[in-house]
Amino acid sequence: MDRAFVAMYGVRDLEKKLLAGVKAGKVARKGLLADRLAQALKENVLSQEEVDKIIEADALRYRAIQVDHFSHDMKTTLTNGAPPKQMALANAS
């Protein structure tokens, strides 16, 4: 959880750049983070490196907030590590 906090704190300036892109009308105000990041990349609001940092921080945040999900017999942990849409975008780069 500490890594997630540090990562999210580390991308706060990048989130400000994303918000500036929203205010400039280059990035959608609402929608999936992956879609908004792709739009920001296309519009040169963020670089690929900056997008990658946000994706990594968001994946850590997602893992930190997950509640463990177990099989009915409590022998297997079924918790997923990251949202599928985010991982697909991260793997595409």
C-alpha positions in Angstrom: 0.0 0.0 0.0 2.9 2.3 0.7 4.2 1.8 -2.8 0.8 2.8 -4.2 0.7 6.0 -2.2 4.2 7.0 -3.2 3.5 6.2 -6.9 0.2 8.2 -6.9 2.0 11.1 -5.1 4.7 11.0 -7.7 2.3 11.4 -10.6 0.4 14.3 -9.2 2.1 16.8 -11.5 1.2 14.6 -14.5 -2.4 14.5 -13.4 -2.3 18.3 -13.4 -1.0 18.2 -17.0 -3.9 15.9 -17.8 -6.3 18.3 -16.2 -4.8 21.2 -18.2 -5.5 19.1 -21.3 -9.1 18.7 -20.2 -9.5 22.4 -19.6 -8.0 23.1 -23.1 -10.5 20.8 -24.7 -7.9 18.3 -25.8 -8.9 15.4 -23.4 -12.3 14.2 -22.4 -13.5 15.3 -19.0 -15.0 11.9 -18.2 -14.4 8.3 -19.3 -12.0 5.5 -18.6 -8.5 6.5 -17.6 -7.0 4.3 -20.4 -9.1 6.1 -23.0 -8.3 9.6 -21.6 -4.6 8.8 -21.5 -4.6 7.6 -25.1 -6.3 10.8 -26.0 -3.8 12.8 -24.1 -0.9 11.0 -25.8 -2.5 11.6 -29.2 -3.0 15.3 -28.5 0.6 15.6 -27.1 -0.7 16.6 -23.7 1.4 13.8 -22.2 4.4 11.8 -23.5 4.5 8.0 -23.7 6.8 8.0 -20.6 4.4 10.1 -18.6 1.4 7.9 -19.7 3.4 4.8 -18.6 4.1 6.3 -15.2 0.4 7.1 -14.6 -0.6 3.6 -15.7 1.9 2.0 -13.4 0.8 4.2 -10.4 -2.9 3.4 -11.2 -2.2 -0.3 -11.3 -0.5 -0.1 -7.9 -3.4 1.9 -6.5 -5.9 -0.6 -7.9 -4.0 -3.5 -6.2 -3.8 -1.6 -2.9 -7.6 -1.2 -2.7 -8.5 -4.7 -3.7 -10.1 -7.0 -1.2 -8.9 -10.5 -1.3 -11.3 -12.8 -3.1 -11.1 -16.5 -2.2 -12.5 -19.7 -3.6 -15.4 -21.2 -1.7 -13.1 -23.7 0.1 -10.8 -20.8 1.0 -7.8 -22.5 -0.5 -7.2 -20.3 -3.5 -6.9 -16.5 -3.7 -8.7 -15.3 -6.7 -7.9 -11.6 -6.4 -7.0 -10.1 -9.8 -3.9 -7.9 -10.0 -5.0 -5.0 -12.3 -8.0 -4.0 -14.3 -8.0 -5.7 -17.7 -8.4 -2.4 -19.7 -5.4 -0.8 -17.9 -3.2 -3.9 -18.4 -4.1 -4.1 -22.1 -3.0 -0.5 -22.5 0.2 -1.0 -20.6 1.1 -4.1 -22.6 0.3 -2.3 -25.9 3.1 0.3 -25.4 
